[in-house]
């Protein structure tokens, strides 16, 4: 579904991604973790061309991002993206947030877009809030609306960029529950997250990145958590710090 080959990216002279290679199969859940500044969010944003990259190749569902003929808005519509800070339109109601891209990008009728959007709003448990504005919802509710918005575009893959890091601890669970449900239903998912409990429960694979934008580990969840002695020293250090608490 996603093939990332030798991808490198620089901001000026600063290298943020260093020769990153990995792939994600259909139905696979891959968690990307690592310290701040290791390029995790940049990597996930290159997958739907929100961030350009200077070297390498990314192919999503057979479509190359670097091919000048590729329709990037169309491709982005097929890659559901959920951001750290929700990115809902504050001046639009929940229903309008759910339908805008469907109407503009997928050319659905308003009635069809509303029906589709509300189906997913119900799925994340927020149908009763359809007429509210984002500011009237808690952070956890806003993030669940953002997930419903992404799902209403019928994506082939869901990309999550630290979806719980801006939330109060009490609200993290309600968002992770929705993500777990999606994973169990076979949605292809790539998640940048610090939630190691989620990674242990749901991920098929874990990618560990370190400062300088290098992928140090790319292995099964069981290998990553269950066999720390086989991991690199930097990974072991990271695991010891985060799993000690």
C-alpha angles and dihedrals in degrees: 000000000000123000118185114186126186093325117181129175135183134194098207104306094340113100111216099171121035118198096312117189127176141120136216122211126215110279094014123132112211123184118205113203140163141115124313112280095029094116098253096134092041091054094052091047092054089060092071095030096252085128120039119222129208103213138029133024138276121195120188116192091337095312119116115221092208094055105107089217093061114113098226097188089052091049092048089053088061094050109069110214125198115189134207094249100039094242093216118159103255094204094054127076120245090259092050090050089053096048106037099084092039090057097039101039106023093034093228119162115256092249093050092046092050092049091048095044095048091050089061093040087057089049092058089047099250107105091121089063098054095117097045126099121241092252089062092059132077119250092257091051091049091052091050089052088051089053091049089049091053092046093050088067089064094237123197090215136019120220118198120192107197091312095182103038095094094048133098109253091250092060098048093083096057091055094044089050090059091047091050091051090052091049091051090052090058101256113161105240138183111189130185102201146143090211100112093175088061091047091052094049103040114015122100091193138016125212115197118199128190135202109294093045099271125146103229098173134025109168145123119292090247092053092046098051101021102048108039093158090065091054126091118270092251092053092047090052091050092048093047091053098047099037094048091076 
